[in-house]
Amino acid sequence: MTSALLSLSALLTASALAAPAAGAAPHNDRPAGVPAGWERVAGADLTHITGASGRQQSPSASVGQQPLSGSGRSASAPADESGPLAIKSVRNGKFTATEVNYAAPNTGVLRARSTAVTGAWESFAFEWDEAGQTYAIKSLANNRYVAVEKNFTGQAQNTLRARSTTAGGWERFEVFHNEDLNLYAIRSTLNNLFVAMENSYTGSLQYTLRARSADVTGSWEQFDLYNIVG
């Protein structure tokens, strides 16, 4: 009996030494909370990537038109000093617009509903904050920062809406890039959820952008970013 107990004790000790400690970090180089295949984009890297991709969109250009290059505003300036960006949903192939004419409480809601970049409605400035390592997204349609409406209820909860005059916790985002897909994902730091385009919604909130996904599951959370030139 004593011999058996000693053997069991030795086995348990060996197992404890071989097992990873509780709470130990996983053995990979990917930071916690970053989806597989995606990398966080910081500062001027955003403009560098969008410029290198050749994705530029001229106002009033057809969605089917080839990306423009070699004309208009430079794409190599820092993101918070460069020309605006357009956000196109991969899910429905449409550009995001700020609904400035919507009545309260949905004034300034973001919807992927435009077939072309017609002007300020589809134009956004991505402003990098070095201290917080996050972006604020400003709509050039009304010069308001995009906030996540965490206190909205029902299907409108976590809607993205351009309604803030300053950028605080509600207005902070992380941007991720997938090099293989050459696509982007956007995550709110308010609720740590990724922005999705609500393709299945009906009525005035169809194609609304909402911070509601725990991961990048597919085209719902994937976007193209275009430099707007001309």
C-alpha positions, 0 to 999 in steps of 0.5 A, a space after each residue: 500500500 505504501 509503495 502504491 501511494 508513493 508511486 501515485 504521489 510521484 506521478 501526480 508531482 510529475 504531472 504538475 511539473 509538466 502541466 502549464 501554470 494556471 493562467 499562463 499565456 498561450 504559446 504563440 506570438 499573437 497578442 491577446 484579443 487579436 483575431 488569427 490572421 489580423 494585425 493591429 494598425 497604428 498611426 501612419 501605418 494605416 495610410 501607408 497600407 491603404 496607399 500601398 494597396 492602390 485603393 483610392 476612390 474619386 468622388 462620384 466614381 462608380 463602384 465598378 471603376 478601377 482604383 485610381 492612382 497618381 492623382 489627387 491628394 498624396 496618400 503617404 501623409 499621416 492618417 490624421 493629416 491626410 485626405 479622408 477615407 471611405 469605408 466600404 462593406 465587403 458584405 454588400 459592396 457599398 460605401 458607408 454614409 453618415 445619415 445626417 438627415 435622420 431624425 433623433 435619436 438616429 441622426 448621424 447613424 452610419 450605414 453602408 448604403 452608397 454605391 459611390 463616394 458622392 462627397 462628405 456623406 461617405 468621407 471619414 477622417 481617422 485620427 490617431 491618438 498616440 497615448 491611447 493607441 487608438 483611433 477616433 473616426 470623424 465624419 466629414 458630413 457633419 464634423 462629428 466623431 463616431 460614437 458607439 451607442 451602448 445605451 441604445 436598446 434592441 436592434 439599435 444597441 451599439 450602433 455607430 453614430 457620428 454625433 460627438 464634438 469630442 473623442 472620449 471612451 465612446 469614440 475610440 476604435 482599434 483598426 486591424 488589417 489582414 495582409 492575406 485578404 488586404 481587408 480591415 476590421 474595426 473594433 470599439 474599445 468601449 465594449 471590445 466588440 468588432 463592427 459589423 454591417 447589418 445586412 439583414 436589417 430592414 427599414 431605415 436601419 438596414 446596413 447599419 454599422 454596429 459594434 456587436 461581434 466578438 470576433 471577425 467571423 466573415 464579410 459582416 465584419 470586413 471592410 475596404 478602406 479607400 483613400 479619397 482623391 480629387 
